[in-house]
């Protein structure tokens, strides 16, 4: 049944993926704009992210595109955080 897949709040997932030092910082990044979830602009920290989603956002002057591989259950070490997503190469 669609709509019932496990999900996590976007700010929590970004924190698990170690995008910023705190969950609040992750929320502020989302609310500042520039994030897209499955091509749709998202500015709410409580947006739902699921395995298989594609997240696009600006980072260090570049555009990052991540495929969500897992939701994670905690903010673990960097190796664990990197297992939550796969960077997708975007070439023109």
C-alpha positions in Angstrom: 0.0 0.0 0.0 1.5 3.3 -1.1 1.8 6.0 1.5 2.6 3.4 4.3 6.3 2.9 3.6 8.6 3.7 6.5 9.7 7.3 6.6 11.8 9.7 8.6 11.6 13.5 9.0 13.9 15.1 6.5 15.8 17.1 9.2 16.4 13.9 11.3 17.6 12.0 8.2 20.0 14.8 7.2 21.3 14.8 10.8 21.8 11.0 10.7 23.6 11.5 7.3 25.9 14.1 9.1 25.0 17.0 6.8 25.2 19.4 9.8 26.2 19.3 13.4 22.7 19.4 14.9 19.2 18.5 13.9 18.2 22.2 14.3 21.0 23.2 11.9 19.6 20.7 9.4 16.1 22.1 9.8 17.5 25.7 9.2 19.2 24.5 6.0 15.9 23.0 4.7 13.9 26.1 5.6 16.4 28.4 3.9 15.5 26.8 0.6 17.3 25.1 -2.2 16.3 21.5 -1.2 14.3 19.3 -3.6 12.8 15.9 -2.7 12.0 13.9 -5.8 12.3 17.1 -7.9 9.7 19.0 -5.7 10.9 22.0 -3.7 10.8 21.4 0.0 11.1 24.0 2.8 9.6 22.1 5.7 11.9 20.2 8.1 9.1 17.7 8.8 8.9 16.6 5.2 8.9 12.8 4.9 11.8 11.0 3.3 11.8 7.4 2.3 14.2 4.8 0.9 14.4 5.4 -2.8 13.8 9.1 -2.7 16.2 11.5 -4.5 17.4 14.6 -2.6 18.9 17.5 -4.5 20.5 20.5 -2.6 23.3 23.0 -2.9 26.5 22.2 -1.0 29.9 24.0 -1.1 29.1 25.8 -4.3 28.0 22.5 -6.1 24.7 20.7 -6.5 24.6 17.4 -4.6 22.2 14.7 -5.7 21.7 11.8 -3.2 19.7 8.6 -3.6 18.4 7.5 -0.2 19.5 3.9 0.5 18.4 3.7 4.2 16.7 5.7 6.9 19.1 5.1 9.7 18.2 4.8 13.4 20.9 7.0 14.9 23.6 9.5 14.2 26.5 7.1 13.9 30.1 7.5 12.7 30.8 8.9 9.3 31.1 5.4 7.7 27.6 4.6 8.9 26.3 8.0 7.7 27.7 7.4 4.2 25.8 4.1 4.0 22.5 6.0 4.1 22.9 7.5 0.7 24.6 7.2 -2.7 25.8 10.3 -4.4 24.5 10.4 -8.0 26.8 12.0 -10.5 25.2 14.7 -12.6 26.9 15.5 -15.9 25.8 17.7 -18.6 
